[in-house]
């Protein structure tokens, strides 16, 4: 495993004049029929189980159209099995697919996006190879699937349907072709990136990162998710925040009940406008320009009742003006609140930037920024390799990260603690 004292290999780079990428227009075996009944699913499971080597896995969602992040199409490709497209809407349970591939490595691009919706269907991998994360560890400047396929395989993937409404039925043939192509060369890309990881001495890094992805459970529910409403920073009073919260919650319930993305039920700008205006009646609410749409007017009673609930809330129940911080304050406030901590953070960031450049890996992949901020805000006593490494491990750093960055960070903290000459 590479450590801080080793000489890192030269990272991969694109030639000054790259050959023109060849468009990948159609799957080599054609677009397969979509599996949408139990009998065909059993046949597909047997095919996948009889295949060999890693399996490419992808999923298409209907983000921005439907409520939640569930999958509306699952794509798989494995040597000896070909490409399989599965419609999970009528089937609902794909645990048989997961069981057939229980000991198989899944090749996924941006696994953290797809694995949760696949887990909802009963598909959970025992090992993964994340091509996006591999690209980041390798220092590739562009790590989207299309960009990596182009730079590493010389092929051009069409990406025109990425944001489509995949809940549409029947799915148009061009969309199915696009979906099949997304897994067409994913295993080939995996092999190229695995070779590069080995050449750079980063195979161990990647293996630990991939194992952490598999071990991670579902993300915890967000605290006060309504505070992510776009434009909420314009609201100052607690009563206005209560109106925004109440409208957000009513919108979320309506979106879930109607299976529509909440933002399509009521835009964020309408929530913020109502909170700022503090209307005194339903008529005043729908008179706002942001509520002029037919959908907003049709459900005006729902929105007004949400406003009324907020207006009637007791003072003690009103939300705070800002979320109580869980960790250190924003770094921009450190020079005023704790100049010594600001100095520690600046020194550690410089050390991390040097490591990032040396190993051609983004800083955020070397260590979670929040972990570094917490260390600099409240450093251990004493500051040494053992206490700093313990801090990193307690906050989820992988062994390769601890080994690589502990020495430089300890040196930076120590230097920052020295009085100026």
C-alpha positions in Angstrom: 0.0 0.0 0.0 1.2 3.5 -0.8 2.2 5.6 2.2 3.2 9.2 2.6 6.9 8.5 2.2 6.6 6.6 -1.1 7.1 8.1 -4.4 3.7 8.1 -6.2 3.5 6.8 -9.7 2.8 9.2 -12.5 -0.9 9.5 -12.9 -2.7 8.7 -16.1 -3.0 11.6 -18.5 -4.6 12.3 -21.8 -2.4 12.7 -24.9 -2.1 16.1 -26.3 -4.0 15.0 -29.4 -6.5 12.3 -28.5 -8.0 10.2 -31.2 -11.6 10.9 -32.2 -14.0 8.8 -30.1 -16.1 6.3 -31.9 -19.9 6.7 -31.3 -21.4 3.7 -29.5 -24.8 3.7 -31.3 -26.3 0.3 -30.5 -25.7 -2.7 -28.1 -23.7 -5.4 -29.7 -26.5 -8.0 -29.1 -29.3 -5.5 -29.9 -31.8 -4.1 -27.4 -33.2 -7.0 -25.4 -36.9 -7.2 -24.5 -37.8 -5.8 -21.1 -38.4 -8.5 -18.4 -41.7 -7.6 -16.8 -43.3 -10.9 -15.7 -42.3 -13.6 -13.1 -41.6 -16.3 -15.7 -39.3 -14.1 -17.7 -37.6 -13.0 -14.6 -36.8 -16.6 -13.6 -35.2 -17.1 -17.1 -33.2 -14.0 -16.7 -32.0 -15.0 -13.2 -30.8 -18.4 -14.6 -28.9 -16.6 -17.4 -27.2 -14.2 -15.0 -26.3 -17.0 -12.6 -24.8 -19.0 -15.5 -22.7 -16.1 -16.6 -19.1 -15.5 -15.6 -17.1 -12.6 -14.2 -18.3 -9.3 -12.8 -21.7 -8.0 -13.6 -22.4 -4.5 -14.8 -25.4 -2.9 -12.9 -27.3 0.3 -13.4 -30.7 1.7 -12.5 -32.8 4.5 -13.9 -35.0 6.6 -11.6 -37.6 9.3 -12.3 -36.0 12.0 -10.2 -37.9 15.3 -10.6 -41.0 13.5 -11.8 -42.0 10.9 -9.1 -41.9 10.9 -5.3 -38.8 9.3 -3.9 -35.8 7.7 -5.6 -37.1 4.2 -6.5 -35.9 2.4 -9.6 -38.0 2.3 -12.8 -35.6 0.2 -14.8 -32.7 -2.1 -13.8 -30.0 -2.9 -16.3 -27.5 -5.8 -16.0 -24.8 -7.2 -18.3 -22.6 -10.2 -17.6 -20.3 -12.3 -19.8 -22.2 -15.3 -21.1 -25.5 -13.8 -20.1 -25.7 -10.7 -22.2 -27.7 -7.7 -21.3 -30.9 -7.9 -19.1 -33.4 -5.1 -18.8 -35.9 -5.5 -15.9 -39.0 -3.5 -15.2 -39.3 -3.4 -11.4 -42.7 -1.7 -11.4 -44.8 -4.9 -12.0 -42.3 -7.2 -10.4 -41.4 -5.2 -7.2 -39.2 -7.9 -5.7 -35.9 -8.6 -7.4 -34.3 -10.5 -4.5 -33.9 -13.5 -6.8 -31.6 -11.5 -9.0 -29.6 -10.4 -5.9 -29.3 -14.0 -4.7 -28.1 -15.2 -8.1 -25.4 -12.5 -8.0 -24.6 -12.8 -4.3 -20.9 -13.7 -4.7 -20.4 -11.7 -7.9 -18.6 -8.4 -8.1 -21.0 -5.6 -9.2 -19.6 -2.9 -11.4 -21.5 0.3 -10.8 -20.9 3.9 -11.7 -21.6 6.2 -8.8 -22.7 3.3 -6.6 -24.1 5.5 -3.8 -26.8 6.8 -6.2 -28.0 3.4 -7.4 -27.5 1.0 -4.5 -30.2 2.4 -2.2 -33.0 2.0 -4.9 -31.7 -1.5 -5.7 -31.7 -2.4 -2.1 -35.4 -1.5 -2.0 -35.9 -4.2 -4.6 -34.0 -6.8 -2.6 -30.7 -6.5 -4.6 -27.6 -6.0 -2.3 -24.0 -6.7 -3.5 -21.3 -8.4 -1.5 -18.6 -6.6 -3.4 -18.6 -3.6 -5.8 -16.3 -1.8 -8.2 -17.3 1.8 -8.5 -16.0 3.2 -11.7 -16.7 6.8 -10.7 -14.9 6.5 -7.4 -12.0 4.7 -9.1 -11.7 7.6 -11.6 -11.6 10.0 -8.7 -8.9 8.1 -6.9 -6.9 8.0 -10.1 -7.1 11.7 -10.6 -9.1 11.8 -13.8 -10.4 15.3 -14.3 -13.8 14.1 -15.6 -15.4 11.1 -13.9 -18.8 10.9 -15.5 -19.6 7.6 -17.2 -19.6 9.2 -20.6 -16.3 11.0 -20.0 -14.5 8.0 -18.7 -15.8 5.7 -21.5 -14.6 8.3 -24.0 -11.1 9.0 -22.5 -10.3 5.4 -21.5 -12.1 3.3 -24.2 -12.3 5.8 -27.0 -16.1 5.3 -27.3 -18.8 8.0 -27.3 -21.9 7.2 -25.2 -25.1 9.0 -25.9 -26.3 10.7 -22.6 -29.5 12.4 -23.9 -32.0 10.5 -21.8 -30.4 10.7 -18.4 -33.0 13.1 -17.0 -36.0 11.5 -18.7 -39.1 10.4 -16.8 -38.4 6.7 -16.5 -41.8 6.0 -15.0 -43.2 6.4 -18.6 -44.8 3.3 -19.9 -44.2 1.9 -22.3 -40.6 3.0 -22.4 -39.6 4.3 -25.8 -37.1 2.2 -27.8 -34.5 4.9 -27.9 -34.6 5.1 -24.1 -34.1 1.3 -23.8 -31.2 1.5 -26.3 -29.6 4.2 -24.1 -30.2 2.2 -21.0 -28.6 -1.0 -22.5 -25.6 1.0 -23.6 -25.0 2.3 -20.1 -23.9 -1.3 -19.1 -22.5 -2.3 -22.5 -18.9 -1.5 -21.7 -18.9 -0.9 -18.0 -16.9 -4.1 -17.3 -14.4 -3.2 -19.9 -14.0 0.2 -18.3 -13.6 -1.5 -14.9 -10.7 -3.5 -16.2 -8.9 -0.5 -17.6 -9.3 1.4 -14.3 -8.3 -1.6 -12.2 -5.0 -1.7 -14.2 -4.4 2.0 -13.6 -5.1 1.6 -9.9 -2.5 -1.2 -9.8 0.0 1.0 -11.7 -0.5 3.9 -9.3 -0.3 1.7 -6.2 -3.9 2.5 -5.3 -5.5 -0.9 -5.5 -5.7 -1.2 -1.8 -7.2 2.3 -1.5 -9.9 1.3 -3.9 -10.6 -2.0 -2.3 -11.1 -0.3 1.1 -13.4 2.4 -0.4 -15.5 -0.2 -2.2 -15.8 -2.3 0.9 -17.0 0.8 2.8 -19.7 1.3 0.2 -21.0 -2.2 0.6 -20.9 -2.0 4.4 -22.7 1.4 4.6 -26.3 1.1 5.6 -29.1 3.4 4.3 -28.4 7.1 4.9 -30.0 8.4 8.1 -33.1 10.7 7.7 -32.1 14.3 7.2 -32.7 16.6 10.2 -35.2 19.3 9.3 -35.2 18.5 5.6 -37.5 21.5 5.0 -34.5 23.7 5.7 -33.1 22.7 2.3 -35.9 24.7 0.6 -34.2 26.9 -2.1 -34.4 30.6 -1.1 -35.0 29.9 2.6 -32.1 32.2 3.6 -34.3 35.1 2.7 -36.6 34.3 5.6 -35.8 35.9 9.0 -38.6 35.5 11.5 -39.4 32.3 13.3 -43.1 32.7 12.4 -42.3 32.9 8.7 -40.1 29.9 9.1 -43.0 28.0 10.6 -45.1 28.9 7.5 -42.4 27.6 5.2 -42.1 24.4 7.3 -45.8 23.8 7.3 -46.1 24.3 3.5 -43.1 22.1 2.9 -44.7 19.3 5.0 -48.1 19.7 3.3 -46.4 19.5 -0.1 -44.4 16.5 0.9 -47.5 14.6 2.0 -49.3 15.6 -1.2 -46.4 14.5 -3.3 -46.2 11.1 -1.6 -49.9 10.6 -1.9 -50.0 11.5 -5.6 -46.6 9.9 -6.4 -45.3 13.2 -7.8 -42.0 14.9 -7.1 -42.8 17.5 -4.4 -41.2 20.3 -6.5 -43.8 19.7 -9.2 -46.6 19.9 -6.7 -45.5 23.3 -5.3 -42.3 25.0 -6.3 -39.8 26.1 -3.6 -40.2 29.7 -4.7 -44.0 29.6 -3.9 -43.2 28.3 -0.4 -40.7 31.1 0.2 -43.0 33.7 -1.3 -45.9 32.7 1.0 -43.6 32.7 4.1 -42.4 36.2 3.2 -45.9 37.6 2.4 -47.6 36.1 5.5 -51.0 36.2 3.8 -54.0 36.7 6.1 -56.5 34.8 3.9 -56.8 32.1 1.2 -57.6 34.9 -1.3 -54.5 36.8 -0.4 -52.4 33.6 -0.7 -53.6 32.8 -4.2 -53.2 36.4 -5.2 -49.4 36.0 -4.9 -47.8 35.6 -8.4 -46.1 32.4 -7.4 -49.6 30.8 -6.7 -51.0 31.9 -10.1 -50.6 28.4 -11.7 -53.6 26.2 -12.2 -52.2 23.5 -10.0 -51.5 25.9 -7.1 -55.0 27.4 -7.4 -56.7 24.0 -7.6 -55.2 23.0 -4.3 -55.3 26.4 -2.7 -57.4 25.1 0.3 -54.5 22.7 1.1 -51.9 25.4 1.1 -54.0 27.8 3.1 -54.7 25.3 5.8 -50.9 24.7 6.0 -50.4 28.5 6.5 -53.2 28.6 9.1 -51.6 25.9 11.1 -48.3 27.8 11.1 -50.0 31.0 12.1 -51.7 29.2 15.0 -48.6 27.5 16.4 -47.6 28.6 19.9 -44.4 30.6 20.2 -42.5 27.8 21.9 -43.1 25.5 18.9 -41.8 27.8 16.3 -38.6 26.6 14.6 -35.3 28.3 15.4 -33.9 30.8 13.0 -31.1 28.4 12.1 -30.4 24.8 12.7 -28.3 24.1 15.8 -24.8 23.3 14.5 -23.7 19.8 15.3 -20.0 20.4 14.6 -17.7 23.4 14.4 -18.9 26.7 13.1 -18.4 27.6 9.4 -14.7 28.0 8.6 -15.2 31.6 7.5 -16.0 32.5 11.1 -12.9 30.9 12.6 -10.5 33.9 12.2 -12.8 36.0 14.5 -13.9 33.2 16.9 -10.7 31.3 17.3 -7.7 32.6 15.4 -5.5 29.6 16.6 -8.0 27.2 15.1 -8.0 29.1 11.9 -4.3 28.9 11.7 -4.4 25.1 12.3 -7.0 24.7 9.6 -5.0 26.8 7.1 -1.8 24.7 7.8 -3.6 21.4 7.5 -5.4 22.4 4.3 -2.1 23.3 2.8 -0.7 19.9 3.8 -3.7 18.2 2.3 -3.4 20.2 -0.9 0.2 19.1 -1.3 -0.8 15.5 -0.8 -3.7 15.9 -3.3 -1.3 17.2 -5.9 1.3 14.6 -5.2 -1.0 11.7 -5.4 -3.3 13.1 -8.1 -6.4 12.5 -5.9 -9.0 15.1 -4.9 -8.6 16.4 -1.3 -12.1 15.2 -0.4 -11.2 11.7 -1.3 -8.1 11.7 0.8 -10.2 12.7 3.8 -13.7 14.0 4.5 -13.4 17.8 4.9 -15.7 17.8 8.0 -13.3 15.3 9.7 -10.4 17.7 9.2 -12.4 20.7 10.4 -13.4 18.9 13.6 -9.7 18.0 14.2 -8.5 21.6 13.8 -11.3 23.1 15.9 -10.8 20.7 18.8 -7.4 19.1 18.5 -6.4 16.2 20.7 -4.0 16.6 23.6 -1.3 15.7 23.0 -1.1 16.1 19.3 0.8 13.1 18.0 0.4 10.4 15.4 -1.6 8.2 17.8 -4.2 10.7 18.8 -4.6 12.1 15.3 -5.0 8.7 13.8 -7.6 7.8 16.4 -9.5 10.9 15.5 -9.5 9.9 11.8 -10.6 6.4 12.6 -13.4 7.5 14.9 -14.8 9.6 12.1 -14.8 6.8 9.5 -11.4 7.3 7.7 -10.2 4.1 6.0 -6.8 2.6 7.0 -5.2 3.8 3.7 -6.3 7.4 4.5 -5.0 7.2 8.1 -1.7 5.8 6.9 -1.2 8.4 4.2 -2.3 11.6 5.9 -1.5 11.3 9.6 2.1 12.2 9.4 1.7 15.4 7.2 -1.3 16.5 9.3 0.5 16.1 12.6 3.4 18.1 11.2 1.1 20.8 10.1 -0.6 21.0 13.5 2.7 21.1 15.3 4.0 23.8 13.0 0.9 25.9 13.5 1.3 25.7 17.3 4.8 27.2 17.2 5.0 30.9 18.1 6.1 33.1 15.2 9.7 34.1 15.0 
